[in-house]
């Protein structure tokens, strides 16, 4: 196994191992007697369905899994861990899912392809863009975070992959005016090029066009002249961490203000086919004005990237949809640099955590920027920001200290009473504590062993200050309940309950006084 293959295997093992430990295992009450002293840097877990023992190197990113075979510990590579996961989930649920097993293997192959591509490509100079394109491992609690199901082989999709530092022009289409469907402010699209009389501009993701090439209605639209090809954009777009949301420097306007465009993409990435469905776009148009108004009323420094409008084609509503999102630069405090919160955890060149000398100082600043605006948006305005790591950007000052938070994605945001208040609060607690804070705290604790208790004491104090806000009856429970909901992505995918109906399992609540803060995202 060469260096590249070993690195890919290690990166693919961690998220699958996290899933097994969260969803299918518990700490073993006794360990086998091998006649040797158990290594101090290993922990042993019993798989609930089979009773087999799994030994791992623990920590924020568990690694080096070994299975007890009755006589000795046998090291497991990614393929063997997939087999183990398949056996456990089959025994747990009584169901089979060969498609997911294939996705797990494909995810590991994708990681290797990405690592090979990165080795021969220069990363972007912009530290924010480096952070957006840093997620080689991906979601730390998903069995197949890098699979690109239905997207073709790596040869087909690497040129569109953020992890491979991709950049490419958008395809420009002309939509006959009588076939345009749009809502909100889409004027930025018209600055991307020039449409002939009787047509409006519509940018298209080239990967989505390739995937949709055989769609009869799309072919008919071109044949009838409802759609025409106009070339490509002058500037190359850069894919961000979500893959289907692209950053267009300058936004085609020449003013220097960047623009984000979110496209339909008929590819399964983690738990869903990333197509922008009609009901989701309608939800965005209802929700975004409420979220934008809430952040405006709060008066900063936290800010919201507005999904301000969409444009598509009548009869091809979901296939051709493009959503216009605010650029980042206009929202940032002067002299700051934004980074993706998920990249703080995974790591990238220029990561502010690399400069931290006192984790309590940095963590306190992070908490001040993230926790109060999320709580206030819910308490005062009934807005649930989906503040998971991939939807949260942190602006840091010249010393690398957090001074501002930037949130995005109205599709994932919820409002009360659209969602019942109790369910909305549970969703907020998962996104904020289990997904976001636990991962960032874990990354700090890995760098500064022994700091976990102090970090979570500071987090609890920040939440207690939120008790002054009205309409937060669930705050006391959040601080004192022994568990919080953690997403069970392996189980959800195995029983095909992903997407809008994922399963959750209780995980330890790190905010409870005197706990060790072992929750994971």
N, C-alpha and C positions, 0 to 999 in steps of 0.2 A: 504494500500500500504506500503510494508516494505521498509527499508532503501535502499536495493539493487535495488528494482524496481523503487523507486523515483530517485535514481542516474541515472539509465539507461534512464528513461523518460526525465530527464533534459538534458542529453547529446544528446539524439536523437532530442529533440525539437529545439535546437539551430540552427543546419544547415538548417533544413526545414524552420524555421522562417526566417533565413537570406534570403533564396530563395524567400519566399513570399514578404518580404519587398523590396528586390531588383527588383523583376520581376513583381509583381502584385499589388503594393501599392504605395501610395504617402502620404506625411504628410497631416493630416487633417487640413482644414482651420478653422473648428469649432468643438468643442467637446460638447457632450450632457450635459445638465444641470441636474445633479443628486441631486441638493440641497446641495451638499458638495463640498468642495474645491478639485480640481484635485490634486492628489499626485504629488509632485515635481519630484519624481523618476520614472515617467511614461511618455511615449510619445504615441500619438494617430495617427494612420494611417488609410486612407480610401482605401479599396480594390477597384480597378478600375472597375472590371467587375460587381460586385454586389452592390457596394456602402456601404457595411457593414464596421463598424468601428472595428479596432483591436488595443488594447492597450497593450504595452509591457514595460518591464523594459529595457531601452536602454543601449548602451555601446558597447564595442568591441564584446561582446557575448550577444546579446539580449536574454531575458528570460521572463518567467512568462506571456505568452500571455493570453489575455482576450478578449472576443467578446461581443460587445454591443447587447443586445437582445431587445432593445426598452424600457426597464425599468431599467436594471442594467447591470453591467459587470459580465460575466460568465467566470470563469477560464477554460482554455483549456489544457487538457493533450495531450500527443502525438497522441493518436488515434483520438481525436476530431480535432486536427490540421491537421491530414491527411485528414479527411473528408472535412475540410474547403478548403484545397489545391485542392482536387479533384473537388469540386464544382467550385472554381475559374478558374481552368485551363479548365474545361469543358465549362464554359461560355465564357472564353477568346478565345478558339480555335475552339469551335464547335465539338470537338473530345472527345472520351473517351479513357482511357488507364488503364484498371483494373490491368494489369500486374505491372505497376509502383506503383499503390496504394498498391499492395501486397508487392512490394519491400520495400516501406517505412515502412510498418509494420514489415517486416523481418529484416530491419536494426536495429530497436529498440530492437527486440528480440536478435539479434546478440550482441548488446552492453551489454545487461543484461548477456548473456552467457559469454562474455569476462570478465566482472567485477567479476562474480562468480569464473571463472578460475584463475584470478589474485589473488584473496583473498586466494587461497590455493597453490600458486606457488611462489617460491623465484625469484625475478628479477635478471638479470645478474649483475655481479659486474662491468663490463666495462661500463663507463658512455656513451660512444658512442653507444654501443649496447642497453643500456637502452633507449637512445633517439630514436633509430630506432624502438623500440618496444613500444613506448609510445602513439601512436595515437589511443586512444580508441574512441574518438569522430570522428576523421577523417576529411575529407575535410569540411571546415566550410561553404561552399556554394554548397552543394549537397543535394538533397532530401533524398537519401538513401546511405550514404557513407559507411555503414558497411554491407550492404546486400551481401551475397555470393550466388547469383543466379546461379543455376545449380550445386552448390558445395555440395548439400546435407544439412542435418540438422547440427546444431552446434556440435552434437556428432561426425559427420563425419569430420568436418574441424578444430575444435579447436586445435587438436594436430599439425596442420600446421600453426597456426595463430601467427603472430608476437606479436599481442596485448596480447596474452595469454602466452608470454614468451616461445614459443615453441622451441624445439630443437629436431632434429631427423637425423639419418643417411640417406644418399642418396642411392638409389638402383643403383648398378653397372651392366651395361649390356655390353655384347660383341657384336660388330657389325662386321659381316664378311667383310673383307677388300674390296671386290668388291661391297659392298652396302654402303660404307661410302661416305658421301657428306660433304665437309668442305671447308672453306675459311679462310685465315688469320692464325694467330698464335694460335694453339690449343694445344701446347705441354703440358700445365699445366694439361690437362685432363688425360694424360697418367701417371701422377704421383699419381693419386688417387687410383690406385690398379694395378693389373697385369692381362693382357688378354692372353688367350692361343694363340698359333701360328695360324696365319691366321685371327685374330680378332683384333679390336681396341676397346679401352675402351670408353664407353658412360655413363656418370652419368644420372640418371633420377630422377625427382621429384616423390616421392612415391604417392602423391595426384594425379598428372597427370596420372600415370600408373593406379591408381584405376579408374579414370574417363574414361580412354581409354580402359578399360579391354574388352569391348564388340565390339571394332572396328575390323571389319573382317580382315582388312589388317595387323593390329598389331598381331592378333592371327595367321594369315598365316605366318608372318615373324618369329615368334617363332617356328611354326610347321616345317618350311622349314630349320631352322637353320641359317637364316640370322641374327637373334637376339638370344642371349642366356643370361641367368641370371647368374651373377657371385657373388652374395652376396651384401654386403653393404660396405660403406666407414668406415674406422677405426674411423674417427672423426665425431661428430655430426655437422650438418649444422644448422645455425640460420637464420630464415626468417627475411628480412629487411622490411622496411615500405611498399614497393610495393607488398608484399606477395610472388610474384613468383621469386624475386631475393634473392638468399640465400648467406650467408657468410660462407665460409669454412675456419676455423682457420688453418693456416699453408698451406692451399692449397694442402694438401696431400704431400708436398715436404719435410716436416721436417725442413725447413729453418726458420719457424716462420713468413714468409710472407703470409698474408691471401689472399684469392681469392674470387671473387664474380662470381656466376653463375646465369644466367638469363634463365628461362625455359618458354616454352609454358605452359599455364594453362587454360584449357577450362572452365573457371568460369567468369561470369560477375562481375567485380569489378568497381564500379562507372559507367563509360560511355562505357565500352567496354568489350567484351570477350577477356581475356588476352592471346590469342594465338599468337605466333610469326609467322606472315605470311611471305611467301616467299619474297614478295616485300619489307617488312620492314627490313628483314635481308640483302637484297641486298642494301637497302638504308643505313643501318648501315655501310656496308663495303665500300660504296662510301664516306660517310660523316665523319666517325671517323678519317681517316688519315688527313683530312683537319683540323678538329677541334684540333686534337693532335698537328699538326704542328703549328697552330696558337698560342696555349698556350705555346709551346716550344719557339717560336719566341718572345713572350711577356716577357719571362724571369722571370716569377714569381712575387710575391709569389703565385698568383692564379695558380691552377693546374687542370688537367682534368684526370678523370679515363677512360682510353681507353677501348672501347669494341673491343678487338683485334682479335677476330675470333670466328667462330661457327663451330659446328659439328652436323650432323644429319644422318638420314637414308634415302636412296633412296626409294621413294614410301611412305615414312612417314615423309616427309620433315618438315611439321609444327608440327605434333604430337610429334616428338621426338627431336626437335631442342634444343640445349643448347648454350648459348652465353657466352664467356669467357671475364670477365672484370678485369681490374687491381685491385689488393688489395689496401687497403687504407694506410697502415703503411708507405710504401715506399714513399708516396707523402707528408706526413706531415712534417712540420718544427719540428726540435728537441725540445722536452720539451712541445709540445702542445697536446691538447686533442680535438678531433673532436666531434661535435654534429650536429644532423640533424636540419636544420632551422625550419622545421615544428614543431618539438618538443619544440623549444624555445617558440613557441606560445601556444601550448597545455599544456605544462608543464610536468615535470618529476623530480624525485629525482636527484639532482645534476645540475639542470638547471642553467646556468650562470646568467640568469636574476634574480635569487633569491639573488644574491650577489651585484647587481647594487645599488649604492648609488646616483650617478649622471647620469640620463639617457642620457644627452647630450654627455658625455664623451664616454659611451659605444656605443651609436648610431653613433657617428662620426667614431669610429673605425670600426663598422659594415659596414657603407657606404663605407669607404675607401677600404675595402676588396671585396665588392660585385659589386659596380657600375662601377669603372674604367675598370676592365677586361672585363665585359660584353659589355660596349660601345666600347672598343678598338677592341675586337674580331670582332664586326660588322663593325666598321669604316675601319679598316686596312685589314681585311681578308674576309669580307662578310659572317661571321659565326654568326648565331643566336643561342645562347645557350638557351635551354629551362630551364631557371633559376628559375622555380617555387620552392616553399618551399620544396617539396619532392625530388628535384634534386640538392639541395644546402646543402652542409655541411660547417660548420664554425669551424675552429680550433681556440681555445682560449688558452691564456697563463696561467700561474699559478694564475694570478689575475682574470681570467675569461674574459679578454678583447680579442675581435676578432683580430687575427693577420694573418689569411690566409683564403681564400675561396677555396673550392673543388667542382667542378661541375661534373655531370655525365649524362649518357643516350644519346647516339648518335641517338637512334631511334627518340627522340623528337627534336634533333638539326636540323636546316635547314641551307642551304647555298644559297647565291646569285650567279648565276641567277636561281638556281633550284626553288626558290620562288622569285617572283618579289620583288624588293627592298622595295616598299611601303608597301606591305603586310607583308614582313619580319619585317619591322620596327614596324608595328602595333602589330605583335605577340610578339616582344621583349618588347614593352611598356607594354603589358598586363602582361606577365610573371614577369617582373622586378618590375613594380610599383604597379599594381593592386593586383597581387597575393603575391609577396614576400614582398616588402617594406611596403605596407599598413598593412599587418598582423603583422609584427614585430613591427612597430610603434604603432599599436593599442594595442599590448600586453604591451608595455612600458607605453603608456598613461594610461592604466588601473591601472598600479602600481603607476604612478606618475600623478595624475589628474592635469590638467592645463598645461601639457607639450606639447600638440599636436602642437601648432603653432611653438614653438621653434624647435621641431623635424623636421618638414617639411621645415622650413627655412634652416636648416642644409642640408637637402636632396637636396633642390633646389640649394644651393651653390655647392654641389658635382657635380650635373649635369652640372652646368654652367662651371665648370672646364673642363668638357668633350667637351665643345665647341671648344677647341683647336685642337681636332682630326679632320682629314679630313673626308669627305663623311658622315657628319651627318646633312644633310639638314633638317631632321625632328625634330631636337633637340629644335629649337625655338618653334615649335608647341607643343611639349611635355610639355614645361614649361608654355605655355600660353593658350592652348586650355582648355575650361571650363570642358570638359569631356574626359574620356578615355574609351576604350572598356572593359566591364566586362562580364565574361562568364555567360550565362543564362542556368544553368544546369537543372533547373526544366522544363523550356520551351523546351529545346533541347530533354530531355528524353521523355517529354509528347508527342511531335510530331514526335518522333523517328528520330531526326536529330542529334543524339549524334555521338560519334566516330570522324570521320574526318571532319564532317560538323556541328560543334556546332553553336548555335546562340549566338550573343553578344548584349548587351544593353549598352547604355551610362551610366557611373557612374561619380560622381564628381571627378575632377582631384585634388589631394591634393597638387600637386606641384605648382599650380597657386598661385601667391603671395597673401598673406593675406587670403587664404582659411583656413578652419578648418581641412582639411585632413580627410574627411569622407569616402574615398574609401575603398572597401573591396575586398578580394580575390575571 
